[in-house]
Amino acid sequence: VPPPPPRRCLLVADPRIAALAEALPASSSGVLLSCDDGDAWLAGLRDDARRNGNLPFWRSAWSATPCVVNRKAASPVVLAQPAVSILGTLRTDAIVPALARCDDGAVAQLLFAWPNRPGFQALAGAPAVARADALRVLARLRDMPGAVREVALAPDAVAAFDRFRRAHHAQAGAQQGLAAAWWGKGTGIVLRLAGVLAFLDWAARPPRTAEPAHVPAWAIEAAADLWQGYLWPHAQAVLRTGGNTDQRRAGQVLQWLARQGADEVSGTALRVAALGRACNAAQTARITQSLVRAGWLRPVVADARHAGRKPARWAVHPDLRDGHDA
């Protein structure tokens, strides 16, 4: 009697490569790695890959290209389509150390979002029909045949994609550090998002509707708007906090200013209270000027009628005083 086929596994909670290599052969469409334990999962991904010499695994998982996973106590596993999507959370106070432990390539492949807190909704008024529709759409996507699909862009989608690529290319030179690495993945991300949107739209249509033969122009335009108008601003906020040293410290200052809620702040307060004496006067001045250029601080002109040198002070942007996210 032959052994039973492996049970299909779409959702994995164990971030170790060995666990993913065990689940992937049974799921030709890939798996979702769900990580909801703060920032530990991100460090775990990196450490597990380096310790076992399987760093190429994550590059293959990003593009679903074949790879071999080495195992210490067993024979290697050959994965034909190791597609892995990751859905995880990061605590705000752990962003800096979490991103500092990752290389730029790994950070550039993450999409960041910090949604607004949803309003309260009573259970008695929950829309059961909408939830049923969503489950039906997800079930249709889950039960798609596992064959590989090559879905090209429609002619008008090619034109829409080139418009995005032209604008994306024109702004690439203005990015630096982690932001440049993240920006560089933009065209590939938009293509992926367009495919997702096209198939989500198909899954919501009547059951006998044929799968998309091409990615339409509206999907490219919607994906570009999502990337440029939502994902990029969120990535900027995260990378400003977790990027290079000055960027991290500028983010630290912004968080301190938001907590204080003051109209003005002195240079001494920035160096001593906001930065915890971790920077000298020159470093503090450099970080302060970056916040001035970004519009969060504005120099306060001293009254010339009073003799003597006045301490430097800056007016704080009202959005910070009002408790908005920086």
C-alpha positions as CSV (number, residue, x, y, z in Angstrom):
1,V,0.0,0.0,0.0
2,P,1.6,3.3,-1.0
3,P,2.0,6.0,1.6
4,P,-0.8,8.6,1.7
5,P,-0.1,11.9,-0.1
6,P,1.3,14.6,2.1
7,R,-1.4,16.8,3.7
8,R,-1.6,20.2,2.0
9,C,-0.5,23.0,4.2
10,L,-1.2,26.6,3.3
11,L,-0.5,28.3,6.6
12,V,2.8,27.9,8.6
13,A,3.6,29.4,11.9
14,D,7.2,28.0,12.3
15,P,9.7,30.4,10.6
16,R,12.5,27.8,10.5
17,I,13.5,26.8,7.0
18,A,13.3,23.1,7.9
19,A,9.6,23.5,8.7
20,L,8.9,25.4,5.5
21,A,10.8,22.8,3.4
22,E,8.5,20.2,4.9
23,A,5.3,22.1,4.1
24,L,6.2,23.4,0.6
25,P,6.2,20.1,-1.4
26,A,2.6,19.5,-0.6
27,S,1.5,23.0,-1.7
28,S,2.3,23.8,-5.3
29,S,0.9,27.3,-4.9
30,G,3.2,28.1,-1.9
31,V,2.5,28.8,1.7
32,L,1.9,31.8,4.0
33,L,4.2,32.2,7.0
34,S,2.2,33.9,9.7
35,C,4.4,35.6,12.4
36,D,2.7,37.3,15.2
37,D,5.3,37.3,18.0
38,G,6.7,40.9,17.7
39,D,10.1,41.2,16.1
40,A,11.6,37.8,17.1
41,W,10.6,36.2,13.8
42,L,12.6,38.6,11.7
43,A,15.8,37.8,13.6
44,G,14.9,34.1,13.5
45,L,14.6,34.1,9.7
46,R,18.1,35.5,9.3
47,D,19.8,33.5,12.1
48,D,18.3,30.2,10.9
49,A,19.3,30.8,7.3
50,R,22.9,31.7,8.2
51,R,23.4,29.0,10.8
52,N,22.3,26.3,8.3
53,G,23.9,27.8,5.2
54,N,20.5,28.3,3.5
55,L,20.5,32.0,2.7
56,P,19.7,31.2,-1.0
57,F,16.4,29.8,0.2
58,W,14.9,33.2,0.9
59,R,16.0,34.5,-2.5
60,S,14.3,31.5,-4.1
61,A,11.2,31.9,-1.9
62,W,10.9,35.5,-3.1
63,S,10.7,34.5,-6.8
64,A,9.5,30.9,-6.5
65,T,12.6,29.6,-8.3
66,P,14.0,26.0,-7.6
67,C,16.4,25.5,-4.7
68,V,17.9,22.9,-2.5
69,V,17.5,23.0,1.3
70,N,20.3,21.2,3.2
71,R,19.4,19.3,6.4
72,K,21.8,18.1,9.0
73,A,20.2,14.8,9.9
74,A,18.5,13.9,6.6
75,S,19.0,14.2,2.9
76,P,18.6,17.5,1.1
77,V,15.1,18.6,0.0
78,V,14.7,19.8,-3.6
79,L,12.0,22.4,-3.9
80,A,10.6,23.1,-7.4
81,Q,8.5,26.2,-6.5
82,P,9.3,27.4,-3.0
83,A,6.9,30.4,-2.9
84,V,6.6,31.8,0.6
85,S,4.6,34.9,1.6
86,I,5.2,36.4,5.0
87,L,2.7,38.2,7.2
88,G,4.2,39.5,10.4
89,T,4.1,42.2,13.0
90,L,6.9,44.5,14.4
91,R,6.7,46.4,17.7
92,T,7.4,50.0,17.2
93,D,10.1,50.1,19.8
94,A,11.8,47.1,18.1
95,I,11.9,48.4,14.5
96,V,15.4,49.8,14.9
97,P,17.2,46.7,16.3
98,A,15.1,44.4,14.0
99,L,16.0,46.1,10.8
100,A,19.6,46.7,11.9
101,R,20.2,43.0,12.0
102,C,18.9,42.5,8.4
103,D,20.7,43.2,5.2
104,D,19.3,45.8,2.8
105,G,18.0,43.1,0.4
106,A,15.8,41.5,3.0
107,V,14.4,44.8,4.2
108,A,13.7,45.9,0.6
109,Q,11.4,42.9,0.1
110,L,9.1,43.8,3.0
111,L,6.0,45.9,2.6
112,F,5.2,48.0,5.6
113,A,1.8,49.2,6.8
114,W,0.5,50.8,10.0
115,P,-3.3,51.0,9.6
116,N,-5.4,53.4,11.6
117,R,-7.2,51.9,14.5
118,P,-10.7,50.7,13.3
119,G,-13.8,52.1,14.9
120,F,-15.8,50.1,17.3
121,Q,-18.5,47.9,15.8
122,A,-21.0,46.0,17.8
123,L,-21.2,42.2,17.1
124,A,-25.0,42.5,16.6
125,G,-24.4,44.8,13.6
126,A,-21.6,42.8,11.9
127,P,-22.3,42.2,8.2
128,A,-22.5,38.4,7.9
129,V,-23.2,38.5,4.2
130,A,-20.0,40.5,3.4
131,R,-18.0,38.0,5.5
132,A,-19.5,35.1,3.6
133,D,-18.6,36.7,0.3
134,A,-15.0,37.2,1.4
135,L,-14.7,33.6,2.5
136,R,-16.1,32.5,-0.8
137,V,-13.5,34.5,-2.7
138,L,-10.7,33.2,-0.6
139,A,-11.9,29.6,-1.0
140,R,-11.9,30.1,-4.8
141,L,-8.3,31.3,-4.7
142,R,-7.4,28.4,-2.4
143,D,-8.8,25.8,-4.7
144,M,-7.3,27.0,-7.9
145,P,-5.3,24.3,-9.8
146,G,-1.7,24.3,-9.0
147,A,-0.4,24.6,-12.5
148,V,2.2,27.4,-13.3
149,R,0.6,30.3,-15.1
150,E,2.2,32.8,-17.4
151,V,-0.1,35.8,-17.4
152,A,1.2,38.6,-19.6
153,L,0.3,42.3,-19.5
154,A,-2.4,43.5,-21.9
155,P,-1.2,46.1,-24.4
156,D,-2.7,49.0,-22.6
157,A,-1.3,47.6,-19.3
158,V,2.2,47.6,-20.9
159,A,1.7,51.4,-21.6
160,A,0.5,52.0,-18.0
161,F,3.4,50.1,-16.6
162,D,5.9,52.1,-18.7
163,R,4.4,55.3,-17.4
164,F,5.0,54.1,-13.8
165,R,8.5,52.9,-14.7
166,R,9.4,56.3,-16.2
167,A,8.2,58.1,-13.1
168,H,9.9,55.6,-10.8
169,H,13.2,55.8,-12.7
170,A,13.1,59.6,-12.5
171,Q,12.9,59.6,-8.7
172,A,15.4,56.8,-8.1
173,G,18.4,59.1,-7.8
174,A,16.9,61.0,-4.9
175,Q,16.8,57.9,-2.6
176,Q,19.7,56.8,-0.3
177,G,20.5,53.8,2.0
178,L,17.6,51.5,2.9
179,A,15.1,53.7,1.2
180,A,17.0,53.3,-2.1
181,A,17.1,49.5,-1.7
182,W,13.3,49.5,-1.0
183,W,12.6,51.9,-3.9
184,G,14.6,49.7,-6.3
185,K,12.1,46.9,-5.8
186,G,9.2,49.1,-6.8
187,T,8.7,47.9,-10.4
188,G,8.7,44.3,-9.4
189,I,6.4,44.9,-6.5
190,V,3.9,46.7,-8.7
191,L,3.8,43.9,-11.1
192,R,3.2,41.4,-8.3
193,L,0.4,43.6,-6.8
194,A,-1.2,44.0,-10.2
195,G,-1.4,40.2,-10.6
196,V,-2.9,39.8,-7.1
197,L,-5.5,42.5,-7.9
198,A,-6.4,40.9,-11.2
199,F,-7.0,37.5,-9.6
200,L,-8.8,38.9,-6.6
201,D,-11.2,40.6,-9.1
202,W,-11.6,37.3,-10.9
203,A,-12.3,35.4,-7.7
204,A,-15.1,37.8,-6.8
205,R,-16.9,37.2,-10.2
206,P,-19.5,34.5,-11.0
207,P,-18.2,30.9,-10.6
208,R,-17.9,30.1,-14.4
209,T,-15.9,33.2,-15.2
210,A,-12.6,32.2,-16.9
211,E,-9.3,33.0,-15.2
212,P,-7.6,36.3,-16.4
213,A,-5.7,35.7,-19.7
214,H,-3.9,39.1,-19.3
215,V,-3.2,41.6,-16.5
216,P,-5.4,44.6,-17.4
217,A,-4.3,48.2,-17.3
218,W,-6.6,49.1,-14.4
219,A,-4.7,46.5,-12.2
220,I,-1.4,48.1,-13.1
221,E,-2.7,51.6,-12.3
222,A,-4.3,50.5,-9.0
223,A,-1.1,48.7,-8.0
224,A,1.0,51.7,-8.8
225,D,-1.3,53.9,-6.8
226,L,-1.2,51.5,-3.8
227,W,2.6,51.3,-3.9
228,Q,3.2,55.0,-4.4
229,G,0.4,56.5,-2.3
230,Y,0.2,54.1,0.6
231,L,3.1,51.6,0.9
232,W,5.9,54.1,0.0
233,P,4.9,56.6,2.7
234,H,4.7,53.9,5.3
235,A,8.1,52.5,4.2
236,Q,9.6,56.0,4.5
237,A,8.4,56.2,8.1
238,V,9.7,52.8,9.0
239,L,13.1,53.2,7.3
240,R,13.5,56.7,8.7
241,T,13.3,55.1,12.1
242,G,15.3,52.0,11.3
243,G,17.7,53.2,8.6
244,N,21.2,54.7,9.2
245,T,22.3,56.1,12.5
246,D,21.2,59.7,11.8
247,Q,17.9,58.6,10.4
248,R,17.3,56.4,13.5
249,R,18.1,59.2,15.8
250,A,16.0,61.7,13.9
251,G,13.1,59.2,14.3
252,Q,14.0,59.1,18.0
253,V,13.8,62.9,18.3
254,L,10.4,62.9,16.5
255,Q,9.0,60.4,18.9
256,W,10.2,62.4,21.8
257,L,8.8,65.6,20.4
258,A,5.4,63.9,19.9
259,R,5.4,62.8,23.5
260,Q,6.3,66.2,24.9
261,G,3.7,68.2,22.9
262,A,5.7,71.4,23.3
263,D,5.5,74.4,21.0
264,E,9.2,75.0,21.1
265,V,12.3,73.1,22.0
266,S,15.9,74.0,22.7
267,G,19.1,72.5,21.3
268,T,20.1,71.4,24.8
269,A,16.8,69.6,25.3
270,L,17.3,67.8,22.0
271,R,20.8,66.7,22.8
272,V,20.2,65.8,26.5
273,A,16.6,64.7,26.7
274,A,15.6,63.5,23.2
275,L,19.0,61.9,22.3
276,G,20.0,60.9,25.8
277,R,23.5,62.5,25.5
278,A,24.3,59.9,22.8
279,C,25.4,62.6,20.4
280,N,27.8,65.5,20.6
281,A,26.9,69.1,19.6
282,A,27.9,68.6,16.0
283,Q,25.9,65.4,15.6
284,T,22.9,67.0,17.3
285,A,23.1,70.0,14.9
286,R,23.3,67.7,11.9
287,I,20.2,65.7,13.0
288,T,18.4,68.9,13.9
289,Q,19.0,70.4,10.4
290,S,17.7,67.2,8.8
291,L,14.4,67.7,10.7
292,V,14.4,71.4,9.7
293,R,14.7,70.4,6.0
294,A,11.9,67.9,6.5
295,G,9.7,70.6,7.9
296,W,9.3,69.2,11.4
297,L,11.3,72.0,13.1
298,R,11.7,75.7,12.3
299,P,14.4,78.0,13.8
300,V,13.1,80.6,16.1
301,V,14.7,84.0,15.5
302,A,16.1,85.6,18.6
303,D,15.1,89.1,19.6
304,A,18.0,91.4,18.6
305,R,17.1,94.0,21.2
306,H,18.5,91.9,24.0
307,A,22.2,91.7,24.4
308,G,24.2,88.5,24.6
309,R,24.0,85.2,22.7
310,K,20.6,83.5,23.0
311,P,20.3,79.7,23.1
312,A,19.1,78.2,19.9
313,R,15.4,77.2,19.8
314,W,13.1,75.6,17.3
315,A,9.4,75.8,16.8
316,V,7.8,72.3,16.6
317,H,5.4,71.4,13.7
318,P,1.8,71.5,14.9
319,D,1.1,67.9,13.7
320,L,3.7,66.7,16.3
321,R,2.1,68.7,19.0
322,D,-1.3,67.4,18.1
323,G,-0.2,63.8,18.4
324,H,-0.1,62.8,14.7
325,D,2.3,60.1,13.6
326,A,5.6,61.4,12.2
